[in-house]
Amino acid sequence: MYYAHSTSAKDKSDWQTLESHLKTVSDLAAKRADRFGAAVWGEAAGLLHDIGKYSIPFQRRLEGSPERVDHSTAGAHIAIQKYPQVGHLLAYLIAGHHAGLANGREIGNRTPLKVRLEAELPSLNPAWQQEISLPDMLLPPSHFRSRRDRAFFQYAFLARMLFSCLVDADFIDTEAFYAVHEKGVPVARGGGPPLDVLREALDQHLATFQADSDVNRLRGEILSHVREQAHLAPGRFTLTVPTGGGKTLASLAFSLDHAIAHGMDRVIYVIPFTSIVEQNAAVFRRALGEHGEAAVLEHHSAFDDNNAPRNRQDGDSRDKLRRDSENWDAPIIVTTAVQFFESLFAAKTSRCRKLHNIARSVVILDEAQTMPLPLLRPSVAALDELALNYRTSVVLCTATQPALVETDVPERSFVGGLREVRELAPEPQRLYRQLERVTVRYVGTLDDEALRDELLATEQVLCIVNNRRHARALFEAIADRPGAYHLTTSMCAVHRRQVLAEIRQQLKDGRPCRLVSTSLIEAGVDVDFPRVLRAETGLDSIAQAAGRCNREGKRNLADSDVLIFATANEEWAPPPELEQFAQVSREVLRNHGNDPLSLDAIDAYFRLLYWQQGPQQLDRHDLLQVIENGRLEGLPFETLEQKFRLIENAQRAVIVPFDDTARKAIGELAYAEGVGGIARKLQPYTVQVPRQGFAALERVGAIAAVEPSKFGEQFMELINMDLYDRKALGLNWGDPTFRSGESNIW
């Protein structure tokens, strides 16, 4: 008898047999892969993944031997032998189902799959051939459509999708075995209210809205029209609605209608900024009433599990159970662009495990124009592949639609872009005219003194600049005046919410409110100023800034100014990438100065921006070509994971014990077994700090790890609260040794 997993029973009476594990994982993986027509591939992967356990050395290991045994590579060998044409694709995921997907060939200093396949392995007992029966052949997934220009990109994508099916199935079966044998009860997973129940709850919420103004009547028209498009066949869509047009709930309503109409399973809402994931999730929960909490899953990466301690024997089944990873088995997922896109190019098991649940879903890309330029071509290729072969509908949802459509007119085409794109909104040009609420003017260069004068000349005004230091300097210049406020990502989300609540009340009461902010205010924050000053930037960001002016359309167009200015002080100059955006904006403004936020101006901006960048800068690491050059036996999985980073300068989260709720959650870590729920509680109390600033804080003891023996440096708490200004400025890591005078009194 051969076993897959052991318990403490010396007589092995309740050990899991290898035959049982392989067949269960095969069934689970096949069910997952059937989502995209590849059930037989999932079946074969599940049967082969642990074939290496049919060896005497591995069975000794289950009995307590300390020897290390490679039980993954044997199945990769058999896949290549059994399926000569496509077996190598299976080999990647079988060999990597614990350690992650490897490069096919040597790139850098990583151990490629080729080396593993050449290593000597323990001999297998032929019993495996009597206990399991492999599929005779692996045909292409049903309805699979190939693109000649990116054939191996498609193979690599399929491998990651199948890898997701395999590792999730393996985890689920292993988890179920130990849960029953060690705790006596199975682990509840998945579920959540059915989509038709959620749609009914949303309908009830939407029925409470009243068409009591021109703007609300137009929002109702947009909602009705968008929902009428739900019958359209799954594929690629745009939803082009001006800021304030109600696109958030309209996109949710479309998604539920569309998913139900076409037998899809979930809605995935992809948001560019962590700071508004919770905000949008809260909107959805409110809209779904009593079902909101059970239906909506937030998933972001405030606490990087790369900083959690790892057992050296990471492949051990029990260690796998300690991983706190998500597989997105919920009806509505709200996640970040970083989490979504980096997972699509990931190699690690924990990051890939969710991918199969993106298939057969509706993916809403909120503020789609924010996809980073250096990775734009591979990002668009991934979206296109989801729509092409994984029964996924992709909706680019924004007021400033990026020009990502591939057409037959070269000068108007994004090479390798999206085809057959359908617009969901009713007459976007007309909507723009009807929701036009501001006058945009370029006012030239303003030094800080002139900016201060502008801020003091108007009782209610918002000024948005391009870096934290400039925002801080401007705020300090007006801090002694009535209604001075400051917003920055140096403040934790709870702090920002408190400040925003006060700002909204000041605006509502007609009292002075002079807000200096970084661009975070543009990320879906609902405020309504009569005047906005915006430092030069991309035209899409200018449009977002304009959305904070006369938001509800209650003022005259002439009384609602958005002034674009250049900074005089070189110290506040934007980084090179922002300067590129500003330069393109200046050029477009010269040709569209009378209507700089029109759809034609936005289209011209993106086309010029992409043309100036050129194809190479839109795939800075040449990832698409590296994949094609590798061909099937040299697919660069680890390289893709390393190079595909939406945020290149990684930051680290610092927890601010801002109030009793934060302090209580930190205390709960002392006796926590799983940290998912606690991490979500702590997320609003974090500040993302650049690596250099983080190191400086750690060096002087201003931050310290919480329960390091359990979590390593996964949870870092701010110890010196003198570094956190509760009034306006947030966390200051520039002077990590600072202590207030009060703190120095014994």
Secondary structure, DSSP 8 states (H G I E B T S, - for coil): --EEE--S-TT-TT-EEHHHHHHHHHHHHHHHHGGGT-HHHHHHHHHHTTGGGSSHHHHHHHTT-------SHHHHHHHHHH-TTTHHHHHHHHHTTTT---BSS--TTS--HHHHHHS------THHHHH----S-----TT----GGGHHHHHHHHHHHHHHHHHHHHHHHHHHHHIIIIISS----S----HHHHHHHHHHHHTT----SHHHHHHHHHHHHHHHTTTS-SSEEEEE--TTS-HHHHHHHHHHHHHHHTT--EEEEEES-GGGHHHHHHHHHHHTGGGHHHHEEEE--SS-GGGS---S-TTSHHHHHT-------SSEEEEEHHHHHHHHT--SHHHHTTGGGTTTEEEEEETGGGS-GGGHHHHHHHHHHHHHHS--EEEEEESS----B--SSGGG--TT-B-SEEE-SS-HHHHHHHT---EEEEEEEE-HHHHHHHHHHSSEEEEE-SSHHHHHHHHHHHTTSTTEEEE-TTS-HHHHHHHHHHHHHHHHHT--EEEEE-GGGGTT----BSEEEEES--HHHHHHHHTTBSTTS-S-GGG-EEEEEEES-GGG---HHHHHHHHHHHHHHHHSTTSTTSHHHHHHHHHHHHHHHHHHHTTTT-HHHHHHHHTGGG-BHHHHHHH--SSSS-EEEEE---SHHHHHHHHHGGG-S--HHHHHHHGGGEEEEEHHHHHHHHHTTSEEESSHHHHTTSSEEE--GGGEETTTTEE--SSTT---TGGG--
